[in-house]
Amino acid sequence: MSAINPNNSPKRIQLKVVPPTDQSETIPVPKITPTSPVTADTPNQQTSTANQITPPVKSGESFNLGRLILIGGLLAGGVWVSQIPIPTSVRTEARLEPLTDSHRLVYMQVAGTVSKFWVNSGDSVKAGQPVAAVATVDLESEIIQKTAKLQEQESAKAAASVRIPIFQGKVEEAIEQSKAAQRQVEEVRQDIERIKNGNPTPEIQKLQAEIEALNSRIPGIEAQILSLHENLREVEKSIASYEKPELQELMARLPLQDKLKELRGQKFTIQGEVSSKEQEIQGIKHQIEAQLEEIESIKKKLQKDLAIRQDELASKVAIKQTAVQELAAAKAEVGNLTPAIETLKAELQKLQEKQHKNQLLTAPISGIVVSQNLHEKVGKKMAENEAVLEIASLDKLVALIEVPQTDSDLIKDVMKKPSATVTLQPLEPGLQPITTRIERIEPVLQSDPSGQKQLLRVRAIVDNKDNLFQPNGKVYAQIEVSSLPLYQRVQRELMKLLKIRKYV
């Protein structure tokens, strides 16, 4: 009989014949009935029929030879069977969880408090579904402040806009007044220049004409005075002739005394007329002096008027400049307030839109709410960008397969294949097993919750677009590994069961 060696090459087993002992006793050979067939142990032995009887042999020789043949056959068969490769798989449990990168956080877009949650932990949500209501106290306060500031600036702009036409009118009026004052200054300056150039004003011309007229009277009066002086000399001569001493006696006898009196009366009259004419001349001169003083007064008045007009002009120019500055300031205020108001309006609109938008928090993706104890966040003030809750997408799940350390070597060999797969069998009878690819094997062993076992974590991605599986669900995992000979399989199981490595 031939057996199978580990290399699967046939080899003939050599049997050793043991000689019989010295015992002379023989063992009677029983008769073989037709119902008890006997199988030959040697290649040359044939199967006997029902009526044939085995010839008697010595008992010791038959027993030893048959046993050895039987044992050898059993050993050869066992060796052959032990070398048969049998399919091997690692069976364990797995837990379904959402993918790590499939988790999305819902953040506070602005500072505020969550007033209400519309979902609880474990609820399924759709993308865009409202999940919480937010009270934006700080945002509302900012909106109120912005609104008040906007109203203040709009009021300031309105007031400045009202002042613009007023200041415009003042500017126009000041311009006209300054022009009038400038004309007056020029008129007075021209009068002064004309006087300097010998072209006096009509008023001075009139006075000069009066002076000339007065001056023209003086020569006539002086001629009259000269004539009177001549007459006075003639009278004085006549009087002198009548007053000679030699004529005294004659004058006393003759009626010449009356003539003398007459002459003396003429003299007195002429002297009076001369005095009157002289006084008239003095009066004319006084009038001329008065006229000249009036001309000088007019000139001084023109200089004074020029200074006054110049002061008035400077005042009007200052008023005009002030009005221009006020107008420019009002226009600048309106110009500055306009973009500021527009900016405030845009900011206010953004804040209002932000408030309206962020009064509701919505789910960014479809999935399941994985956050716990959401009620603890109700009424709690939260900062901007602070996480409120977490949602995990269920389109794909990760199967966390925990393989005992005793089978970790088989799993690592699986990863050397081009495609390492695992079959997941749900606990639900209505769901079919699925086969998926192993994505990753953790490089470090992890302890189980009890801390008694070391586990190798294997991750596989499960397509869950139909939402057949739920997170935290348990499945059975079967990982097909390389086929092992029977003896190796038995050896592994015995070593795991008896923990041989612990004692050897």
C-alpha positions in Angstrom: 0.0 0.0 0.0 1.3 3.5 -0.9 0.9 6.8 1.1 1.1 10.4 0.2 4.1 12.3 1.5 4.0 16.1 2.1 5.3 16.6 -1.3 2.4 14.6 -2.8 4.9 12.1 -4.4 3.9 8.4 -4.0 6.3 6.1 -2.0 6.1 2.4 -1.2 6.1 1.6 2.5 8.6 -1.1 3.4 7.2 -3.5 6.0 9.5 -5.4 8.4 8.6 -9.1 9.2 9.1 -10.0 12.8 10.0 -13.7 13.4 7.8 -15.7 15.6 8.6 -16.4 19.2 9.5 -19.8 20.7 6.0 -20.3 22.0 4.5 -23.5 20.5 1.0 -22.6 21.2 -1.2 -22.0 18.2 -4.2 -20.0 18.0 -7.1 -21.7 16.3 -8.3 -20.0 13.2 -12.0 -19.5 13.1 -14.0 -20.4 10.2 -15.1 -17.7 7.9 -18.7 -17.6 7.1 -20.0 -16.4 3.8 -21.3 -13.2 5.6 -17.8 -12.3 6.9 -15.5 -11.2 3.9 -11.8 -10.9 4.6 -9.5 -8.5 2.8 -6.0 -9.6 1.9 -3.2 -7.7 3.6 -0.5 -8.7 1.0 -0.4 -8.0 -2.6 -0.3 -11.8 -3.5 -3.2 -12.8 -1.3 -6.6 -13.2 -3.0 -10.0 -12.8 -1.5 -11.5 -16.2 -0.4 -15.0 -17.4 -1.3 -17.6 -18.4 1.2 -16.7 -22.0 1.3 -12.9 -21.6 1.5 -11.1 -21.9 4.9 -7.8 -20.2 5.7 -5.1 -22.6 6.3 -3.9 -22.6 9.9 -0.9 -20.3 10.7 1.0 -19.6 13.7 -0.7 -17.0 15.9 2.2 -14.7 16.7 3.2 -14.3 13.1 -0.3 -13.5 11.9 -1.0 -11.0 14.6 2.1 -8.9 14.2 2.1 -8.8 10.5 -1.5 -7.8 10.2 -1.3 -5.1 12.8 1.8 -3.6 11.2 0.1 -3.6 7.9 -3.0 -2.0 9.3 -1.1 0.6 11.2 1.1 1.4 8.2 -2.0 1.9 6.1 -3.6 4.1 8.7 -0.5 6.2 9.0 -0.1 6.5 5.3 -3.8 7.4 4.9 -3.5 9.9 7.7 -0.5 11.5 6.2 -2.2 11.7 2.9 -5.3 13.2 4.4 -3.4 15.7 6.5 -1.8 17.1 3.4 -5.1 17.9 1.7 -5.5 21.7 1.4 -8.8 22.9 2.8 -10.4 26.3 2.4 -9.7 28.5 5.4 -11.4 31.6 6.6 -11.3 33.9 9.6 -14.7 34.5 11.1 -15.4 37.3 13.5 -17.8 40.2 14.3 -17.7 43.7 12.9 -19.4 46.9 13.7 -20.7 49.4 11.1 -19.9 53.1 11.6 -20.0 56.2 9.4 -16.8 57.1 7.6 -14.5 59.5 9.4 -14.4 61.9 6.5 -18.2 61.6 6.0 -18.8 63.5 9.3 -19.8 67.1 8.9 -20.2 69.6 11.7 -22.9 72.2 11.8 -21.3 75.4 13.1 -22.6 78.6 14.6 -22.3 81.2 11.8 -22.6 84.0 14.3 -22.4 84.3 18.0 -25.8 83.5 19.7 -27.8 80.9 21.5 -29.6 77.8 20.3 -33.2 78.3 21.2 -34.5 75.0 19.8 -33.4 71.7 18.2 -35.6 70.0 15.7 -33.6 66.8 15.7 -32.2 64.4 18.3 -29.3 62.1 18.4 -29.8 59.3 15.9 -32.3 61.1 13.7 -31.9 60.9 10.0 -31.8 64.3 8.2 -31.7 65.4 4.6 -29.3 68.0 3.2 -30.7 71.5 3.7 -33.2 70.4 6.4 -33.4 72.8 9.4 -31.9 71.3 12.5 -31.9 74.1 15.0 -33.1 77.6 15.7 -30.6 80.3 16.7 -31.2 83.5 18.6 -28.6 86.0 17.5 -28.6 88.5 20.4 -25.2 90.0 19.6 -26.1 90.3 15.9 -29.4 91.9 16.8 -27.6 94.4 19.1 -25.1 95.2 16.2 -28.1 95.6 13.8 -29.7 98.1 16.3 -26.4 100.0 16.6 -25.9 100.1 12.8 -29.5 101.2 12.3 -29.1 104.0 14.9 -25.8 105.1 13.3 -27.4 105.0 9.8 -30.3 107.2 11.0 -27.9 109.6 12.6 -25.8 110.0 9.5 -28.9 110.2 7.3 -30.2 113.1 9.5 -26.8 114.7 9.3 -26.8 114.4 5.5 -30.3 115.8 5.3 -29.3 118.8 7.5 -26.2 119.4 5.4 -28.3 119.1 2.2 -30.7 121.8 3.6 -27.7 124.1 4.4 -26.3 123.8 0.9 -28.9 126.1 -0.8 -28.7 128.5 2.1 -24.9 128.7 1.9 -25.2 128.9 -1.9 -27.5 132.0 -1.5 -25.1 133.5 1.0 -22.2 132.9 -1.4 -24.1 134.6 -4.2 -25.1 137.5 -2.0 -21.6 137.8 -0.7 -20.2 137.8 -4.2 -22.6 140.5 -5.3 -21.8 142.6 -2.2 -18.1 142.1 -2.6 -18.5 143.2 -6.2 -20.4 146.3 -5.2 -17.8 147.1 -2.5 -15.1 146.6 -5.1 -16.8 149.0 -7.5 -17.2 151.6 -4.7 -13.5 151.2 -3.9 -12.6 151.6 -7.5 -14.9 154.7 -7.9 -13.3 156.4 -4.9 -9.8 155.4 -6.0 -10.6 156.8 -9.4 -11.8 160.0 -7.9 -8.6 160.3 -6.0 -6.6 159.6 -9.0 -8.5 162.1 -11.1 -7.9 164.7 -8.4 -4.2 163.9 -8.5 -4.2 164.1 -12.3 -6.0 167.5 -12.3 -9.4 166.1 -13.1 -11.3 166.7 -9.9 -14.8 165.5 -9.1 -17.8 167.5 -10.1 -18.2 168.7 -6.5 -14.7 169.9 -6.4 -15.0 171.4 -9.8 -18.0 173.3 -8.6 -16.1 174.6 -5.6 -13.1 175.4 -7.8 -15.5 177.3 -10.1 -16.9 179.2 -7.1 -13.3 180.0 -6.0 -12.5 181.2 -9.5 -15.6 183.4 -9.5 -14.6 184.8 -6.1 -11.1 185.3 -7.2 -12.4 187.1 -10.3 -14.3 189.6 -8.1 -11.2 190.6 -6.2 -9.5 192.5 -9.0 -12.7 194.6 -9.6 -13.0 195.4 -5.9 -9.3 196.2 -5.7 -9.7 198.5 -8.8 -12.5 200.2 -7.0 -10.3 200.6 -3.9 -7.6 202.1 -6.0 -10.1 204.5 -7.5 -11.4 205.3 -4.1 -7.8 205.8 -2.9 -7.2 208.2 -5.7 -10.4 210.0 -4.9 -9.4 210.0 -1.3 -6.0 211.5 -2.2 -7.7 214.2 -4.2 -10.0 214.9 -1.4 -7.2 214.9 1.1 -5.3 217.3 -1.2 -8.2 219.6 -1.3 -8.6 219.4 2.4 -4.9 220.1 2.8 -5.2 223.1 0.6 -8.0 224.5 2.7 -6.2 223.9 5.9 -3.1 225.8 5.0 -2.2 228.4 7.8 -2.3 231.4 5.5 -5.8 230.5 4.6 -7.0 230.2 8.1 -8.1 233.8 8.5 -9.4 233.8 5.0 -11.4 230.6 5.8 -12.8 232.1 8.8 -14.1 235.2 6.9 -15.0 233.4 3.7 -17.7 230.7 3.3 -15.1 228.1 2.7 -15.7 226.3 6.0 -18.7 224.5 4.5 -16.6 223.3 1.6 -14.0 221.9 4.0 -16.6 220.2 5.9 -18.0 218.7 2.7 -14.5 217.6 1.7 -14.0 216.0 5.0 -17.3 214.3 4.7 -16.2 212.9 1.3 -13.0 211.8 2.8 -14.8 209.9 5.5 -17.2 208.4 3.0 -14.4 207.3 0.7 -12.5 205.8 3.6 -15.6 204.0 4.5 -16.0 202.7 1.0 -12.4 201.7 0.9 -12.7 199.9 4.2 -15.9 198.2 3.0 -14.2 197.1 -0.2 -11.3 195.8 1.7 -13.6 193.9 4.0 -15.4 192.6 0.9 -12.1 191.4 -0.4 -11.3 189.8 3.0 -14.8 188.1 2.9 -14.1 186.8 -0.6 -10.7 185.5 0.5 -12.4 183.9 3.5 -14.9 182.3 1.2 -12.1 181.1 -1.0 -10.3 179.7 2.0 -13.5 178.0 3.0 -13.9 176.6 -0.5 -10.3 175.4 -0.4 -10.8 173.8 3.0 -14.0 172.2 1.6 -12.0 170.8 -1.3 -9.4 169.5 1.1 -12.2 168.1 3.2 -13.6 166.4 0.1 -10.1 165.0 -0.6 -9.8 163.7 2.9 -13.3 162.4 2.8 -12.4 160.5 -0.4 -9.4 159.0 1.3 -11.5 158.2 4.3 -14.2 156.8 2.1 -11.5 154.8 0.3 -10.4 153.3 3.6 -13.9 152.6 4.6 -14.8 151.1 1.2 -11.7 149.0 1.4 -12.6 147.8 4.9 -16.1 147.0 3.6 -14.6 145.2 0.7 -12.4 143.2 3.0 -15.4 142.4 5.1 -17.5 141.4 2.1 -14.6 139.2 0.8 -14.3 137.6 4.3 -18.1 137.0 4.4 -17.9 135.5 0.9 -15.0 133.3 1.8 -16.8 132.2 5.0 -19.9 131.4 2.9 -17.8 129.6 0.3 -16.2 127.6 3.1 -19.5 126.8 4.7 -20.9 125.8 1.3 -17.8 123.6 0.7 -18.1 122.1 4.2 -21.8 121.3 3.6 -21.1 119.8 0.3 -18.1 117.8 1.7 -20.2 116.6 4.5 -22.9 115.4 2.1 -20.1 113.9 -0.1 -18.5 112.1 2.9 -21.8 111.0 4.4 -23.1 109.6 1.1 -20.6 106.7 0.8 -20.6 106.2 4.5 -24.4 105.9 4.4 -24.2 103.5 1.5 -21.6 101.5 3.3 -23.8 101.4 6.4 -26.8 100.4 4.4 -24.8 97.5 2.7 -23.4 96.4 6.1 -26.9 96.6 7.6 -28.3 94.6 4.8 -25.6 92.0 5.1 -26.3 91.8 8.9 -30.0 91.5 8.3 -29.4 88.8 5.7 -26.9 87.1 8.0 -29.4 87.3 10.8 -32.2 85.9 8.6 -29.9 83.2 7.2 -28.5 82.2 10.5 -31.7 82.1 12.5 -31.9 78.6 11.2 -29.1 76.0 11.1 -29.5 73.5 8.3 -27.9 70.1 7.7 -25.0 70.4 5.2 -25.4 66.8 4.1 -27.9 63.9 4.3 -27.1 61.5 7.1 -27.7 60.8 10.7 -27.2 63.0 13.8 -24.4 61.5 15.9 -24.1 64.2 18.5 -25.3 63.4 22.0 -27.0 65.5 24.7 -28.2 68.2 22.4 -30.6 69.5 25.1 -27.6 70.7 27.1 -26.8 73.3 24.4 -30.3 74.9 24.4 -30.0 78.4 25.8 -26.2 78.2 26.0 -24.3 81.1 24.5 -22.1 79.9 21.7 -19.3 81.7 19.8 -19.1 82.1 16.1 -17.7 79.0 14.3 -18.4 76.8 17.4 -19.7 73.3 16.6 -23.3 72.8 17.4 -23.9 69.2 16.2 -22.4 66.5 14.0 -24.0 64.7 11.1 -22.6 61.6 9.5 -23.3 60.6 5.9 -24.8 57.1 5.5 -24.0 56.7 1.8 -21.0 54.7 2.8 -20.2 53.0 6.1 -17.0 51.5 7.4 -17.0 48.0 8.8 -14.7 47.8 11.8 -13.6 44.1 11.8 -11.9 43.0 15.0 -9.7 40.0 14.3 -8.1 38.2 17.3 -4.4 38.4 17.5 -4.2 34.6 17.0 -5.5 35.0 13.4 -3.7 38.3 12.6 -1.0 36.5 10.6 -3.6 35.1 8.2 -5.1 38.5 7.7 -1.8 40.1 6.9 -1.2 37.4 4.3 -4.5 38.3 2.7 -3.4 41.9 2.2 -0.5 40.6 0.0 -3.1 39.6 -2.6 -4.1 42.0 -5.4 -7.7 42.0 -4.1 -8.4 41.3 -0.4 -12.1 40.9 0.2 -14.4 40.2 3.1 -17.9 38.9 3.2 -20.3 40.7 5.6 -23.4 38.8 6.7 -26.0 41.0 8.4 -27.9 39.8 11.4 -31.2 40.7 9.7 -32.5 37.6 7.9 -34.0 39.8 5.2 -30.6 41.2 4.1 -28.3 39.5 1.7 -24.6 39.1 2.5 -22.3 41.5 0.7 -18.7 41.2 -0.4 -16.5 44.3 -0.2 -12.8 45.1 -0.4 -10.6 45.4 2.6 -9.3 49.0 2.7 -6.9 49.0 5.5 -5.4 47.0 8.4 -4.4 49.0 11.4 -0.7 48.6 12.0 -1.0 48.5 15.8 -3.1 46.0 17.8 -5.8 47.3 20.1 -7.1 46.0 23.3 -10.8 45.0 23.6 -13.0 46.8 26.1 -12.2 44.2 28.7 -8.5 44.5 28.1 -8.1 40.7 28.0 -7.6 40.3 24.3 -5.6 42.0 21.6 -7.4 42.7 18.4 -6.3 43.6 14.9 -8.6 46.1 13.4 -9.5 45.7 9.8 -11.5 48.3 7.9 -13.7 47.7 4.9 -15.9 50.2 3.1 -19.6 49.3 2.7 -21.7 50.9 0.0 -24.9 52.0 1.7 -26.6 54.2 -0.9 -29.9 52.2 -0.4 -29.7 52.8 3.4 -30.0 49.1 4.1 -27.6 49.3 7.1 -27.6 51.5 10.1 -24.6 52.8 12.0 -23.6 50.9 15.1 -25.1 47.8 13.6 -23.3 44.5 14.0 -22.5 42.1 11.2 -20.5 38.8 10.9 -17.4 39.1 8.9 -15.8 36.2 7.0 -12.4 36.8 5.5 -11.2 34.1 3.1 -7.5 33.4 3.6 -5.1 31.0 1.8 -6.0 27.3 2.0 -4.2 25.4 4.7 -3.3 21.7 4.9 -5.6 19.9 7.3 -2.8 19.2 9.8 -1.9 22.9 9.9 -5.5 23.8 10.5 -5.8 21.3 13.3 -2.5 22.4 14.7 -3.6 26.1 14.7 -6.9 25.3 16.4 -5.3 23.1 19.0 -2.7 25.8 19.8 -5.4 28.4 20.1 -7.5 26.2 22.3 -4.8 24.8 24.5 -2.7 27.9 24.5 0.4 25.8 23.9 2.6 28.8 23.3 1.9 29.9 26.8 3.6 26.8 28.2 6.1 25.8 25.6 
